């Protein structure tokens, strides 16, 4: 398995090197996630699985009552 070399830092993390953040990398068939604090631990999944997770999260969030 080839390790991706295109890790991208979350835009919510700020610009410093010391910030804890989520990083994402992709290959043609996988998405890989890691935390900047522990870069050796990588979660590998597929785009379809992430799309399903996000769709479910959106539908659950839409069902929650509004907070004013």
BELSULJO-V703851 format. One record per pair of residues at least 6 apart in sequence whose C-alpha atoms are under 6 Angstrom apart, sorted by the first residue. I is the first residue (numbers start at 1). J is the second residue. D is the distance in whole Angstrom. If there is no record, write none. Layout:
i=I j=J d=D
i=I j=J d=D
This chain:
i=6 j=25 d=5
i=7 j=24 d=5
i=7 j=25 d=4
i=8 j=23 d=5
i=8 j=24 d=5
i=9 j=23 d=5
i=10 j=22 d=6
i=10 j=23 d=6
i=13 j=21 d=5
i=20 j=36 d=6
i=20 j=37 d=6
i=21 j=35 d=6
i=21 j=36 d=5
i=22 j=34 d=6
i=22 j=35 d=5
i=23 j=33 d=6
i=23 j=34 d=5
i=24 j=32 d=6
i=24 j=33 d=5
i=25 j=31 d=6
i=25 j=32 d=5
i=30 j=45 d=6
i=30 j=46 d=5
i=31 j=44 d=6
i=31 j=45 d=5
i=31 j=46 d=6
i=32 j=43 d=6
i=32 j=44 d=4
i=33 j=42 d=6
i=33 j=43 d=5
i=34 j=42 d=5
